Amino acid sequence: MTFLRPASLLSGLATAALAAGLAGAATAQTRADDRWSVTVSPYVWATSLDGNVAMAGHKAPVDVSASDAFDQLESVVMGEVEVRRGRWAGFVDYQYAKTNEGVSLMGVPAELGTRSTTVSAGVLYRLVEDPLGGRTAFGDARSFRVEPLVGARWSKLRADLNTPLGATHKGAEWTDLLLGLRVEGDVSEHWTLRAQADAGGLGDDDRHSLSWQALASYRTPLGGGAVSVNAGYRLLHQNYEQDDFTGQRFDWKVTRHGPVLGLSLTY
């Protein structure tokens, strides 16, 4: 699987955002809603894992298919909260996963356990809001929206490698500054499509990340609020390298990707 470097991706995102802003600024007619809203979105991400983990001189390939993920997943918590007023919004996305899998080191069976916590937070600004005519099931005017985002992603990892020669443990945590873009459109009264991408670790060869997701949402009113059923695909690629006190490298070059399914409750 091939990935763009963060600098190249961010350059493309910035160009797209600027072009969208110039195209939409003159035509956006919808007045920003000044009411506060809160959206809570628990979700399940059936991830496949691809890549390599290296520590204490051992390099272990990581290859977990989506069909095997649930067998090797020991615990998981995932969800996002977004607060919005007018053109501004803030979000926090939390992911925790603990896995355990059998690996092979030069033909010798071993066991690799991982615990990963990822917290992404940021601010979005609605740069473009072009009306599409009609209203959504929530009563809002249908529109096409473009929102650049800026934020940070904090990651904490622990890897436990058990081999016939002994056990090795390594942990690390770091923070990447993020730049990204969200594009969203109401294709009908009930259906909304969203694409979002961000990248972090500009100019740092030892640490960078890339994330994107595409979602389709079915929206309907519920009591005094609204509910959306969300389905799509999500990817997070992380590259982290660090020398430990023994002079050995700790490398985490892993991509998590797979289908995502969840609910969003907005009030």
JOZICOR-V481969 format. One record per pair of residues at least 4 apart in sequence whose ideal C-beta (glycine too) atoms are under 7 Angstrom apart, sorted by the first residue. I is the first residue (numbers start at 0). J is the second residue. D is the distance in whole Angstrom. If there is no record, write none. Layout:
BEGIN
I:J:D  I:J:D
END
This chain:
BEGIN
0:49:7  0:254:6  2:209:6  2:236:6  3:7:5  3:8:5  5:9:6  5:198:4  5:199:6  5:200:6  5:201:6  5:207:5  5:209:6  6:10:6  6:201:6  7:11:7  8:12:6  8:196:7  8:198:5  8:209:6  9:13:6  9:178:5  9:198:5  9:201:7  10:14:6  11:15:6  12:16:6  12:178:7  12:179:6  12:180:5  12:196:7  13:17:6  14:18:6  15:19:6  15:180:6  16:20:6  16:126:6  16:145:7  16:147:5  16:180:6  17:21:6  18:22:6  19:23:6  19:126:7  19:127:5  19:145:4  20:24:6  20:126:5  20:127:6  23:27:5  23:127:3  23:129:5  23:145:7  26:129:6  27:127:6  27:128:5  27:129:6  28:130:6  29:128:5  29:130:5  29:140:5  29:142:6  31:85:4  31:86:5  32:85:6  33:84:6  33:85:5  35:84:5  36:83:5  36:265:6  36:266:7  37:82:5  37:266:6  38:81:5  38:263:5  38:264:7  38:265:4  39:80:6  39:264:5  40:78:6  40:79:4  40:261:6  40:262:7  40:263:4  41:77:7  41:78:4  41:261:6  41:262:6  42:77:5  42:78:7  42:229:7  42:259:6  42:260:7  42:261:3  43:77:7  43:260:6  43:261:6  44:77:6  44:233:6  44:257:6  44:259:5  45:65:5  45:68:6  45:257:5  45:258:5  46:65:7  46:68:6  46:255:4  46:256:6  46:257:4  47:63:6  47:64:5  47:65:5  47:68:7  47:256:6  47:257:5  48:61:5  48:63:4  48:253:6  48:255:6  49:61:7  49:62:6  49:254:5  50:61:5  50:252:5  50:253:4  50:254:6  51:58:6  51:60:6  51:61:6  51:250:7  51:252:5  52:59:5  52:61:6  52:111:7  52:158:6  52:250:7  52:251:6  52:253:7  53:57:7  53:58:4  53:248:6  53:249:7  53:250:4  54:158:6  54:160:7  54:167:6  54:169:4  54:247:7  54:249:5  55:167:4  55:247:5  56:247:6  57:104:6  57:160:6  57:162:7  57:167:6  59:102:5  59:104:6  59:109:7  59:111:5  59:160:6  60:102:6  61:253:6  63:67:5  63:68:6  63:71:6  63:100:6  65:257:5  67:71:6  68:72:6  71:98:5  71:99:6  71:100:5  72:96:7  72:98:6  73:97:4  73:98:7  73:99:6  74:97:5  75:95:7  75:96:5  76:93:7  76:95:5  77:93:7  77:94:5  78:93:6  79:90:6  79:91:7  79:92:4  80:90:7  80:91:5  81:88:6  81:90:4  82:88:7  82:89:5  83:88:4  86:124:6  86:125:4  87:122:7  87:124:6  88:123:4  89:122:5  90:120:7  90:121:6  91:118:7  91:120:5  92:119:4  93:118:5  94:117:5  95:116:5  96:115:6  97:114:5  98:112:7  98:113:5  99:110:7  99:112:5  100:111:6  101:108:6  101:110:6  102:109:5  102:111:5  103:107:7  103:108:6  103:109:7  104:109:5  104:162:6  107:162:7  107:163:6  109:160:6  109:161:6  109:162:4  110:161:4  111:158:7  111:160:5  112:159:4  113:156:7  113:157:7  113:158:5  114:157:4  115:156:5  116:155:4  117:152:7  117:154:5  118:153:5  119:150:6  119:152:4  119:177:7  120:150:5  120:151:6  121:148:5  121:149:6  121:150:2  121:177:6  122:148:7  122:149:6  122:150:6  123:146:4  123:148:5  123:181:6  124:146:6  124:147:6  125:144:6  125:146:5  126:145:5  126:146:6  126:147:6  127:144:6  127:145:4  128:142:5  128:144:5  129:142:6  129:143:5  130:140:6  130:142:5  131:141:4  131:142:6  131:143:6  131:185:6  132:141:6  133:141:5  133:188:7  134:138:6  134:139:6  134:140:6  134:141:6  135:139:5  135:141:6  135:185:5  135:188:6  135:218:6  136:188:5  136:189:5  136:218:5  136:219:5  136:220:6  137:218:6  137:220:7  137:225:5  141:185:4  142:185:6  143:184:4  144:183:5  144:184:7  145:182:6  146:181:4  147:180:6  148:179:5  148:180:7  148:181:6  148:197:6  149:177:7  149:178:6  150:177:5  151:174:6  151:175:7  151:176:6  151:177:6  152:174:7  152:175:5  152:177:6  152:199:5  152:208:6  153:174:5  154:172:6  154:173:6  154:237:7  155:172:4  156:170:6  156:171:5  156:251:6  157:170:4  158:169:5  159:166:7  159:168:5  160:166:7  160:167:5  161:166:5  169:243:7  169:249:5  171:239:6  171:241:6  171:249:6  173:206:6  173:239:6  175:199:3  175:200:5  175:206:7  175:208:5  176:199:6  177:197:5  177:198:7  177:199:5  178:197:7  178:198:7  179:195:7  179:196:6  179:197:3  179:198:7  180:196:6  181:193:7  181:195:4  182:194:5  183:191:6  183:193:5  184:191:7  184:192:6  185:191:5  186:190:5  186:191:7  186:192:6  189:217:6  189:218:6  189:219:6  190:215:7  190:217:6  191:216:5  191:218:6  192:215:6  193:214:5  193:216:7  194:213:5  195:211:7  195:212:5  196:210:7  196:211:4  197:210:5  198:208:7  198:209:5  199:207:6  199:208:5  200:206:5  200:207:3  200:208:6  203:207:6  205:240:4  206:238:7  206:239:5  207:238:5  208:236:6  208:237:5  209:236:5  210:234:7  210:235:5  211:234:6  212:231:6  212:232:7  212:233:4  212:259:7  213:231:5  213:232:6  214:229:5  214:230:7  214:231:4  215:230:6  215:231:6  216:227:4  216:228:7  216:229:5  217:227:7  217:228:5  218:225:6  218:227:5  219:225:7  219:226:6  220:225:5  221:225:6  221:226:4  223:266:7  224:264:6  224:265:5  224:266:4  225:265:5  226:262:6  226:263:7  226:264:6  227:262:7  227:263:4  228:262:6  229:261:5  229:262:7  229:263:6  230:260:5  231:259:6  232:258:6  232:259:7  233:256:7  233:257:7  233:259:5  234:254:7  234:256:4  235:255:5  236:254:4  237:251:6  237:253:6  238:252:5  239:251:4  240:248:6  240:250:5  241:249:5  242:246:6  242:248:6  243:247:5  243:249:6
END
